[in-house]
């Protein structure tokens, strides 16, 4: 999780429609934010993430009734999910998504 990963990222709105799609963009943790896009223009504060899971090769985050799917490899998605949960727990103990 320390190095930037490349990913395809899709953000769905409340109705399940695609709101944004980013193909083959860098994905990283910067401070307390998940950042992606070129040049890392999209930022999601980790404390706004309501749930974190891995589904196959996707990292899935729920944020304020939105769904963010990050297409990574199986092992990498699980590693990212575990790392993000640990980071959110460190930022706000007891608020593990």
N, C-alpha and C positions, 0 to 999 in steps of 0.2 A: 504493500500500500504506500510505501514511501515514494517510489518513483511514479511519474505520470503513466497512466495506462491509456490505451486507445480504446474507444468504445463508440457504439451507436446508441444514442440516447433519445427516447421518445417520452414526451410529457403529454398526458391525457387530461382533458378538462373534466369537470364534474359529470358531464353527460357521457363520458367515455370516448369522445372524439379527440383526435390528435390535435393538440394545441401547438406543439413545437416538435421538430425532429432535427437531430444533429447526427450526421453520418461520419464515422471515423474521426472523431475529435478527441483531444486530450481530456483526461479526467483526473483530478487530483484533489487532495485535501490541502487547504491553505488556512492555517489557523483553525478556526471553528466553522469553516465553510467547505462545502463540496463545490468545486468549481469545474466548469467544462466549457467547451466551445473554443472558437478561435477568435481572438487570443484570450482564452479563459474569461470570456465576458459574462457568462451566466453563473450566478452565485446562489447557493441555497444554504442558509444558516442551519447547521446541524440540530440546533435546539428546536427548530420548527418541524423536524421530521417526527411523524407520529408512529410509524412502524417501518421496520427494516427486515427484509427477508431475501432469500435466494430461491429462485424457481428455475431449475435447470441451469442454463447458462446466463440467466438474467439476474441482476440485482434489482430488487423492487423496493421503492420507497413510497410511502404515503405521506403527503404533505397537504394539510388543509383541503381535504376532499379531492385532491389531485393525485394522480398515480404517475410516478417516474420510473420508467423501465430502462435499465442500463444493460445492454447486451455485451457480456464478457464470456470468457471460458468458464466451464463448470467449477473448477477449483478456484479460479480467480474470483468469481462471483461470491462464493461462500467465504473466501478470505476477506473480501471487501465487506461483506455483511457483518462478519464477526468483528472486524476492525472498527467499523463505524459504530456498532453497538458499544464497544469498549470505549471509544472516544466520547460518545454522548454520555455514557455513564461517568466518565472522568469530568466532563464539563458540568454535569448536573446529576450528582449521585442520587440514586433512587428513581430516576426518570428514564429508565431503560426502555427504548422503543421495541 
